[in-house]
Amino acid sequence: MSDTYDLVILGSGPGGYVAAIRAAQLGLKTAIVERERLGGICLNWGCIPTKALLRTSEIYHYMSHAKDYGLKADNIGFDLEAVTQRSRKVAGQLNAGVKGLMKKNKVTVVEGLGALTAKDTIVVTQGDQKTELKAKHIIVATGARARDLPFAKADGKRIWTYRHAMVPPEMPTKLLVIGSGAIGVEFASFYNDMGADVTIVEMLPRILPVEDEEVSAFMDKALTKQGIKLLTNTGLDALDVTDSGVTAKIKGKDGQVTSAEFSHVIVAIGIVPNTENIGLEALGIETDRGHIKVDGHARTNVEGVYAIGDVTGPPWLAHKASHEGIVCVEAIAGLKPHAFETWNIPGCTYSRPQVASVGLTEAKAKDAGHEVKVGKFPFIGNGKAIALGEAEGFVKTVFDAKTGELLGAHMVGAEVTELIQGYVIARQLETTEAELMETVFAHPTLSEMMHESVLGAYGRAIHI
Ligand SMILES: Cc1cc2nc3c(=O)[nH]c(=O)nc-3n(C[C@H](O)[C@H](O)[C@H](O)COP(=O)(O)OP(=O)(O)OC[C@H]3O[C@@H](n4cnc5c(N)ncnc54)[C@H](O)[C@@H]3O)c2cc1C
């Protein structure tokens, strides 16, 4: 006997569970299959628990600098287990929240490992029990996992992936972070603020390589000033685990290989999509470099089978997964949603300082043939930033010189991950420089820098 649904979703990350809720809202009888914990990587091992850790390191940083604010804090310290427990508790609270949302929306949750055995059938294995689910539509939302180095598998003791780094058995004394994308930089920032001696190795010429070049350069200086060693244009030849730590063979810019000792290593070199053993090959579902190929409404090449989120490719972000889930389900339900595109998806890095961006970098805008007008406003010119003791950073805006279209915005500094949404909305509404300049920004706020940056692009900045 099999249960029959309008929609079955394989994987309950921010792609899958959000799609399930929207489907329920639209009246589809929906089931979701999860082998581990509801909420996926994002809630349990990604976005949320890292932000809980970063909040701790941020407060610890402020406590260490209490004097700057006229305060006294002596003998400050931390209990690593309690720090980790707080982060796990936050993840647990959100996992319970998703359980509640599934119940409220009458989505059937099926625990176990799922695989497609036909284009309308998923078999879920839990222990020696098998459940067959029939569905008119199936969404694959199985996400991704950390990529291992080809020559050294993460062992959880000395060589960590993000999962290990989030529940450290001990505090690293000398930490090597391999890869300077958002995940690498966030962990580097956390452990550095907690007192570890941190080195980042990056193969490309600059850290945070997808960001605007000026943002990468600023972050390079800011992190170096904080004591993090940054080795760009640098590769890794080998990692050898010893009794006391790890010996890394590091290949520098000049091709010279040197050895260095570390207590722990975090490997943050990207992700691998979870596409194995879920029945894709037998159904002939096309993939591209491991990711499932989809159109702008998440349709695969097999009718009735869809894919969303990390399993379909970059950007590997929770809000991208959720958005794709909603578009996919609305199309299934017969609504006519806009096809999704990646041009207006913000990206954030929650390090200290923070980084946030949307749209084209200045270089990419020029490569695309735009004549550009660029505005840049520093935090030091903003009253609120100075009052907060956060005068480090800038807001950069890139406009098309002919049309006034906001092509991109790039920010570095305190709270920019909250500010960026202003520009995302502006882009979504196809706002030009004229409307942005006419908009009144509350004083004193960090958001005034967003106004000043736009004014600056047209030679009209007030406070600089
Ligand atoms: C350390 C870290 C920090 C991050 N921080 C951020 C951030 O700040 N902001 C942001 O936007 N993104 C962040 N991300 C990325 C974000 O977590 C992912 O983009 C997001 O989780 C992708 O959602 P998803 O639904 O596609 O897949 P996932 O969240 O990976 O969920 C997939 C689910 O499918 C389940 N599954 C897989 N195969 C099967 C199967 N065969 N049967 C049953 N269940 C299965 C998995 O167990 C998992 O629960 C971070 C990631 C990491 C690792």
The ligand as an SDF file (V2000), in Angstrom:
LIG
                    3D

 53 58  0  0  0  0  0  0  0  0999 V2000
   28.6440   26.7390    7.9020 C   0  0  0  0  0  0  0  0  0  0  0  0
   27.6080   27.2520    6.9460 C   0  0  0  0  0  0  0  0  0  0  0  0
   27.0970   28.5180    7.0880 C   0  0  0  0  0  0  0  0  0  0  0  0
   26.1330   28.9830    6.2000 C   0  0  0  0  0  0  0  0  0  0  0  0
   25.6470   30.2370    6.3650 N   0  0  0  0  0  0  0  0  0  0  0  0
   24.7170   30.7020    5.5160 C   0  0  0  0  0  0  0  0  0  0  0  0
   24.1660   31.9840    5.6750 C   0  0  0  0  0  0  0  0  0  0  0  0
   24.5340   32.7250    6.6020 O   0  0  0  0  0  0  0  0  0  0  0  0
   23.2170   32.4000    4.8080 N   0  0  0  0  0  0  0  0  0  0  0  0
   22.7870   31.6040    3.7830 C   0  0  0  0  0  0  0  0  0  0  0  0
   21.9140   32.0270    3.0180 O   0  0  0  0  0  0  0  0  0  0  0  0
   23.2930   30.3880    3.5930 N   0  0  0  0  0  0  0  0  0  0  0  0
   24.2460   29.9090    4.4380 C   0  0  0  0  0  0  0  0  0  0  0  0
   24.7270   28.6570    4.2680 N   0  0  0  0  0  0  0  0  0  0  0  0
   24.2370   27.8550    3.1270 C   0  0  0  0  0  0  0  0  0  0  0  0
   22.8670   27.2320    3.4360 C   0  0  0  0  0  0  0  0  0  0  0  0
   22.9670   26.4490    4.6030 O   0  0  0  0  0  0  0  0  0  0  0  0
   22.4060   26.4150    2.2640 C   0  0  0  0  0  0  0  0  0  0  0  0
   22.4410   27.1890    1.0960 O   0  0  0  0  0  0  0  0  0  0  0  0
   20.9870   25.8950    2.4750 C   0  0  0  0  0  0  0  0  0  0  0  0
   20.9090   25.0960    3.6240 O   0  0  0  0  0  0  0  0  0  0  0  0
   20.5170   25.1000    1.2610 C   0  0  0  0  0  0  0  0  0  0  0  0
   19.2200   24.6640    1.4700 O   0  0  0  0  0  0  0  0  0  0  0  0
   18.6420   23.3700    0.7570 P   0  0  0  0  0  0  0  0  0  0  0  0
   17.2150   23.2840    1.1650 O   0  0  0  0  0  0  0  0  0  0  0  0
   18.9630   23.3930   -0.6770 O   0  0  0  0  0  0  0  0  0  0  0  0
   19.4650   22.1430    1.3580 O   0  0  0  0  0  0  0  0  0  0  0  0
   19.8900   21.6950    2.8060 P   0  0  0  0  0  0  0  0  0  0  0  0
   19.7240   22.7470    3.8110 O   0  0  0  0  0  0  0  0  0  0  0  0
   21.2340   21.0890    2.6270 O   0  0  0  0  0  0  0  0  0  0  0  0
   18.8430   20.5580    3.1590 O   0  0  0  0  0  0  0  0  0  0  0  0
   18.7980   19.3530    2.4710 C   0  0  0  0  0  0  0  0  0  0  0  0
   18.1510   18.3140    3.3660 C   0  0  0  0  0  0  0  0  0  0  0  0
   17.9120   17.1470    2.5980 O   0  0  0  0  0  0  0  0  0  0  0  0
   18.1450   16.0010    3.4110 C   0  0  0  0  0  0  0  0  0  0  0  0
   18.4130   14.8730    2.5200 N   0  0  0  0  0  0  0  0  0  0  0  0
   19.4150   14.7520    1.6280 C   0  0  0  0  0  0  0  0  0  0  0  0
   19.3070   13.5710    0.9790 N   0  0  0  0  0  0  0  0  0  0  0  0
   18.2100   12.9490    1.4800 C   0  0  0  0  0  0  0  0  0  0  0  0
   17.5830   11.7120    1.1980 C   0  0  0  0  0  0  0  0  0  0  0  0
   18.0400   10.8740    0.2720 N   0  0  0  0  0  0  0  0  0  0  0  0
   16.4770   11.3790    1.9110 N   0  0  0  0  0  0  0  0  0  0  0  0
   15.9850   12.2190    2.8570 C   0  0  0  0  0  0  0  0  0  0  0  0
   16.5370   13.3980    3.1580 N   0  0  0  0  0  0  0  0  0  0  0  0
   17.6360   13.7800    2.4700 C   0  0  0  0  0  0  0  0  0  0  0  0
   19.3510   16.4330    4.2440 C   0  0  0  0  0  0  0  0  0  0  0  0
   19.4480   15.6370    5.4140 O   0  0  0  0  0  0  0  0  0  0  0  0
   19.0410   17.8870    4.5250 C   0  0  0  0  0  0  0  0  0  0  0  0
   18.3410   18.0250    5.7390 O   0  0  0  0  0  0  0  0  0  0  0  0
   25.6760   28.1530    5.1520 C   0  0  0  0  0  0  0  0  0  0  0  0
   26.1680   26.8640    5.0150 C   0  0  0  0  0  0  0  0  0  0  0  0
   27.1220   26.4090    5.9020 C   0  0  0  0  0  0  0  0  0  0  0  0
   27.6390   25.0140    5.7330 C   0  0  0  0  0  0  0  0  0  0  0  0
  1  2  1  0
  2  3  1  0
  2 52  2  0
  3  4  2  0
  4  5  1  0
  4 50  1  0
  5  6  2  0
  6  7  1  0
  6 13  1  0
  7  8  2  0
  7  9  1  0
  9 10  1  0
 10 11  2  0
 10 12  1  0
 12 13  2  0
 13 14  1  0
 14 15  1  0
 14 50  1  0
 15 16  1  0
 16 17  1  0
 16 18  1  0
 18 19  1  0
 18 20  1  0
 20 21  1  0
 20 22  1  0
 22 23  1  0
 23 24  1  0
 24 25  2  0
 24 26  1  0
 24 27  1  0
 27 28  1  0
 28 29  2  0
 28 30  1  0
 28 31  1  0
 31 32  1  0
 32 33  1  0
 33 34  1  0
 33 48  1  0
 34 35  1  0
 35 36  1  0
 35 46  1  0
 36 37  1  0
 36 45  1  0
 37 38  2  0
 38 39  1  0
 39 40  1  0
 39 45  2  0
 40 41  1  0
 40 42  2  0
 42 43  1  0
 43 44  2  0
 44 45  1  0
 46 47  1  0
 46 48  1  0
 48 49  1  0
 50 51  2  0
 51 52  1  0
 52 53  1  0
M  END
$$$$
